[in-house]
Amino acid sequence: MVEIGTIMKGMDAGKLEQLDADVFKSTIETFKAASTNPGKKMKKTGVWTYDQLRAFGKVARKAYGEPKAYTENTLLEMGDMAAGLVIDDITRMSVAAVKGLDGLAITNMDKSQVRAFDANISVYIQSMFSVKVSLN
């Protein structure tokens, strides 16, 4: 299945956005397996581009529904694909859900995404992932 993920890495972000939500959920382990070099920024290692991450975020939103309903398990299942969630979705997640956030997802979020977490979540992220979060 990793071969499918490797093929997907070359796909246009617009085509990735068209993935069926159920197909995405059933193959998410493949996408996560294609994310090599754990702990390094995917955008810099060439695994997924910024646009591809955003496309995955849109599909994840369709697949997993309203971010207020996300649980720790939801984000554990999303893994590093959560790096593509938009700011509006990030602001709706609970502290309990964020405990399932993958360290690689945090690493690959841009500054505006990381700043979108509320103060309680930011403290948690800083303690768990050694990421400095500026709330300004």
PAZAPA-4460 file (N, C-alpha, C; in steps of 0.05 Angstrom, whole numbers, plus 32768, in hexadecimal, padded with zeros to 4 digits):
% residues 136
    n_x    n_y    n_z   ca_x   ca_y   ca_z    c_x    c_y    c_z   seq   type   mol
   8010   7FE8   8000   8000   8000   8000   8011   8019   8000     1      M     A
   802A   8018   800A   803A   8030   800A   803E   803A   7FED     2      V     A
   803F   8028   7FDA   8042   8030   7FBE   802C   8043   7FB6     3      E     A
   8013   803E   7FBF   7FFE   8051   7FB9   8003   806C   7FC5     4      I     A
   800D   806C   7FDE   8014   8086   7FEA   802A   8094   7FDB     5      G     A
   803D   8085   7FD1   8053   8091   7FC1   8048   809E   7FA8     6      T     A
   8035   8090   7F9B   8028   809B   7F83   8019   80B5   7F8A     7      I     A
   800B   80B4   7FA1   7FFB   80CB   7FA9   800C   80E4   7FAE     8      M     A
   8025   80E0   7FB6   8037   80F7   7FBC   803B   8108   7FA3     9      K     A
   8038   80FC   7F8B   803B   810C   7F73   8022   8118   7F68    10      G     A
   800B   8113   7F76   7FF2   811D   7F6C   7FEE   813A   7F72    11      M     A
   7FDF   8146   7F60   7FD7   8162   7F63   7FC4   8165   7F7B    12      D     A
   7FC8   817A   7F8A   7FB8   817F   7FA2   7F9A   8180   7F9B    13      A     A
   7F93   818B   7F84   7F77   818C   7F7C   7F6B   8170   7F79    14      G     A
   7F7A   815D   7F6F   7F70   8142   7F6D   7F6F   8134   7F88    15      K     A
   7F81   813A   7F9A   7F80   812F   7FB4   7F67   8138   7FC3    16      L     A
   7F5F   8151   7FBF   7F47   815C   7FCC   7F2E   814D   7FC3    17      E     A
   7F2F   8140   7FAC   7F18   8131   7FA2   7F15   8115   7FAD    18      Q     A
   7F28   810D   7FBD   7F27   80F2   7FC9   7F0D   80EF   7FD9    19      L     A
   7F00   80D9   7FD6   7EE8   80D2   7FE4   7EEF   80D0   8002    20      D     A
   7EDE   80DB   8013   7EE4   80DB   8030   7EE7   80BE   803B    21      A     A
   7ED6   80AC   8032   7ED8   8090   803B   7EF2   8083   8031    22      D     A
   7EFA   8089   8019   7F13   807E   800E   7F2A   8089   801E    23      V     A
   7F29   80A2   8024   7F3E   80AF   8034   7F41   80A1   804F    24      F     A
   7F2B   809D   805D   7F2C   8091   8077   7F36   8074   8076    25      K     A
   7F2E   8066   8061   7F37   804A   805F   7F54   8047   8056    26      S     A
   7F5F   805C   804B   7F7B   805A   8042   7F8E   806D   8050    27      T     A
   7F85   8079   8066   7F95   808D   8074   7FB0   8082   807E    28      I     A
   7FB0   8068   8085   7FC9   805C   808E   7FDE   805C   8077    29      E     A
   7FD5   805A   805F   7FE7   805B   8048   7FF3   8076   8045    30      T     A
   7FE2   808B   8048   7FEC   80A6   8046   8000   80AC   805C    31      F     A
   7FF9   80A3   8074   800B   80A7   808B   8026   8098   8086    32      K     A
   8025   8080   807B   803D   8071   8076   804E   807E   8061    33      A     A
   8042   808D   804F   8051   809B   803A   8060   80B4   8045    34      A     A
   8058   80BD   805D   8065   80D4   806A   807F   80CA   8077    35      S     A
   8094   80CC   8068   80AE   80C2   8072   80BC   80D8   8083    36      T     A
   80D3   80D1   808E   80E3   80E3   809E   80D4   80EE   80B5    37      N     A
   80C9   80DD   80C7   80BB   80E7   80DF   80CA   80FC   80EE    38      P     A
   80BC   8110   80F7   80C8   8125   8107   80D4   813B   80F6    39      G     A
   80D3   8139   80DC   80DD   814E   80CB   80C6   815A   80BB    40      K     A
   80C9   8172   80B3   80B4   817F   80A5   80B0   8172   808A    41      K     A
   8097   8169   8085   8091   815C   806C   8095   816F   8055    42      M     A
   808E   8189   8058   8091   819C   8043   80AE   819F   803A    43      K     A
   80C0   819B   804D   80DD   819E   8047   80E9   8184   803C    44      K     A
   80DD   816D   8044   80E8   8154   803B   80DC   814B   8020    45      T     A
   80C8   815A   8017   80BC   8153   7FFD   80A8   813D   7FFD    46      G     A
   80A0   8134   8015   808C   811E   8016   8071   8128   800D    47      V     A
   8067   813D   801A   804E   8149   8012   8053   8167   800F    48      W     A
   8047   8173   7FFB   804A   8190   7FF8   8036   819E   800A    49      T     A
   803A   81B8   800D   8027   81C8   801D   800B   81C5   8012    50      Y     A
   8008   81C7   7FF7   7FED   81C5   7FEB   7FE1   81A9   7FEE    51      D     A
   7FF2   8194   7FED   7FE8   8179   7FF2   7FDE   8176   800F    52      Q     A
   7FEC   8181   8022   7FE4   8180   803E   7FC9   818D   8041    53      L     A
   7FC5   81A5   8035   7FAC   81B3   8036   7F95   81A2   802A    54      R     A
   7F9B   8195   8014   7F87   8184   8007   7F80   816D   801A    55      A     A
   7F93   8161   8026   7F8E   814B   8039   7F7D   8156   8051    56      F     A
   7F82   816E   8059   7F73   817A   806F   7F55   817D   8067    57      G     A
   7F50   8185   804E   7F34   8188   8045   7F26   816D   8044    58      K     A
   7F35   8159   803A   7F29   813E   8039   7F25   8133   8055    59      V     A
   7F38   8138   8067   7F35   812F   8082   7F1C   813B   808F    60      A     A
   7F17   8154   808A   7F00   8162   8095   7EE6   8155   808B    61      R     A
   7EE6   814E   8071   7ECE   8140   8066   7ECC   8124   8073    62      K     A
   7EE2   8117   8077   7EE2   80FB   8081   7EDB   80F9   809E    63      A     A
   7EE5   810C   80AE   7EE2   810B   80CB   7ECD   811E   80D7    64      Y     A
   7EC2   812F   80C6   7EAC   8141   80CF   7EB5   8159   80DF    65      G     A
   7EA3   8162   80F0   7EA6   817B   80FF   7EBD   8178   8114    66      E     A
   7ED0   818B   8113   7EE7   8189   8126   7EDF   818A   8143    67      P     A
   7EC9   8196   814A   7EC0   8196   8166   7EBB   817A   8170    68      K     A
   7EB5   8168   815E   7EAF   814C   8165   7EC8   813A   8165    69      A     A
   7EDE   8145   815C   7EF7   8135   815B   7EFE   812C   8177    70      Y     A
   7F08   8114   8179   7F12   8109   8192   7F30   8104   818F    71      T     A
   7F3C   80FC   81A4   7F59   80F5   81A3   7F5D   80DF   818D    72      E     A
   7F4B   80CC   818C   7F4E   80B6   8178   7F4B   80C0   815C    73      N     A
   7F3A   80D5   8157   7F37   80E0   813D   7F52   80EB   8133    74      T     A
   7F5F   80FA   8144   7F78   8106   813B   7F8E   80F1   813A    75      L     A
   7F8D   80DD   814B   7FA0   80C7   8149   7F9E   80B9   812E    76      L     A
   7F85   80B5   8126   7F80   80A8   810C   7F8A   80BA   80F5    77      E     A
   7F85   80D4   80F7   7F8E   80E7   80E2   7FAC   80E8   80DF    78      M     A
   7FB9   80E5   80F6   7FD6   80E7   80F6   7FE1   8101   80EB    79      G     A
   7FF6   80FF   80DB   8003   8117   80D1   7FF2   8125   80BC    80      D     A
   7FDD   8118   80B2   7FCB   8125   809F   7FBC   813D   80AB    81      M     A
   7FBB   813E   80C6   7FAE   8154   80D4   7FBD   816E   80CF    82      A     A
   7FD5   816D   80C5   7FE4   8185   80BF   7FD6   8196   80AA    83      A     A
   7FC4   818A   809B   7FB6   8199   8086   7F9C   81A6   808F    84      G     A
   7F94   81A3   80A8   7F7B   81AF   80B1   7F7E   81CE   80B1    85      L     A
   7F68   81DB   80A9   7F68   81F8   80A8   7F64   8204   80C4    86      V     A
   7F6B   821D   80C7   7F6A   822B   80E0   7F4E   8229   80ED    87      I     A
   7F39   822C   80DD   7F1E   822B   80E7   7F18   8210   80F5    88      D     A
   7F23   81FA   80E9   7F1F   81E0   80F5   7F30   81DD   810E    89      D     A
   7F48   81E7   810E   7F5A   81E5   8125   7F4E   81F3   813D    90      I     A
   7F42   820A   8139   7F36   8219   8150   7F1E   820A   815C    91      T     A
   7F13   81F7   814F   7EFB   81E9   8159   7F02   81D0   8168    92      R     A
   7F1B   81C7   8168   7F23   81AE   8175   7F26   81B3   8193    93      M     A
   7F1E   819E   81A2   7F21   819F   81BF   7F3D   8198   81C8    94      S     A
   7F44   819F   81E1   7F5D   8198   81ED   7F60   8179   81ED    95      V     A
   7F4A   816C   81F4   7F4A   814E   81F5   7F50   8142   81DA    96      A     A
   7F46   814D   81C5   7F4B   8143   81AA   7F68   8147   81A2    97      A     A
   7F73   815E   81A9   7F8E   8165   81A1   7FA3   8152   81AC    98      V     A
   7F9C   8144   81C2   7FAE   8131   81CD   7FB5   811B   81BA    99      K     A
   7FA4   8117   81A5   7FAA   8103   8191   7FB9   810D   8179   100      G     A
   7FC0   8127   817A   7FCE   8134   8163   7FEA   8128   8160   101      L     A
   7FF1   8122   8148   800B   8117   8141   8020   812D   8141   102      D     A
   8038   8126   814C   804E   813A   814D   8056   8143   8132   103      G     A
   8055   8131   811E   805C   8139   8103   8047   814D   80F7   104      L     A
   802E   814A   80FF   801A   815D   80F7   8020   8179   8101   105      A     A
   8027   817A   811B   802E   8194   8127   8047   81A0   8119   106      I     A
   805B   818F   8114   8073   8198   8107   806D   81A4   80EC   107      T     A
   8059   8199   80DE   8054   81A2   80C3   803E   81B7   80C0   108      N     A
   8033   81C0   80D7   8020   81D6   80D6   8030   81F0   80D3   109      M     A
   8024   8202   80C4   8031   821C   80C3   802B   822C   80DC   110      D     A
   8038   8243   80DF   8035   8253   80F8   8019   825B   80FD   111      K     A
   800A   8262   80E8   7FEE   826B   80EC   7FDD   8254   80F6   112      S     A
   7FE2   823C   80EE   7FD3   8225   80F8   7FD9   8221   8115   113      Q     A
   7FF3   8221   811C   7FFB   821C   8138   7FEF   8232   814A   114      V     A
   7FEF   824A   8141   7FE5   8261   8151   7FC7   825E   8154   115      R     A
   7FB9   824F   8144   7F9C   824C   8146   7F93   823C   815E   116      A     A
   7FA5   822D   816A   7F9D   821E   8182   7F99   8231   8199   117      F     A
   7F85   822C   81AA   7F81   823E   81C1   7F97   823B   81D5   118      D     A
   7F98   824B   81EA   7FAE   824C   81FD   7FB2   8231   820B   119      A     A
   7F9C   8224   8213   7F9F   820A   8221   7FAC   81F5   820F   120      N     A
   7FA3   81F5   81F6   7FAF   81E1   81E3   7FCC   81E8   81DD   121      I     A
   7FD1   8202   81DA   7FED   820A   81D4   8000   8201   81EA   122      S     A
   7FF8   8203   8203   8009   81FA   8219   800E   81DC   8216   123      V     A
   7FF9   81CD   8210   7FFC   81B0   820C   800F   81AA   81F5   124      Y     A
   800C   81B8   81DF   801D   81B3   81C8   803A   81B9   81CF   125      I     A
   803F   81CF   81DC   805A   81D6   81E3   8067   81C1   81F5   126      Q     A
   8057   81B7   8208   8062   81A3   821B   8067   8188   820D   127      S     A
   8056   8180   81FB   8058   8166   81EF   806B   8164   81D7   128      M     A
   806C   817A   81C8   807B   8179   81AE   8093   818B   81AD   129      F     A
   8099   8199   81C3   80AF   81AC   81C3   80AD   81C0   81AC   130      S     A
   8094   81C9   81A8   808F   81DD   8193   8088   81F7   81A1   131      V     A
   8095   820D   8199   808E   8227   81A4   8076   8232   8196   132      K     A
   8061   8239   81A6   8049   8243   819B   8046   8260   81A3   133      V     A
   8045   8272   8190   8041   828E   8196   8024   8294   8192   134      S     A
   8017   829F   81A7   7FFB   82A6   81A6   7FF7   82C2   819C   135      L     A
   800B   82D0   8193   8008   82EB   8189   8001   82EC   816C   136      N     A
***
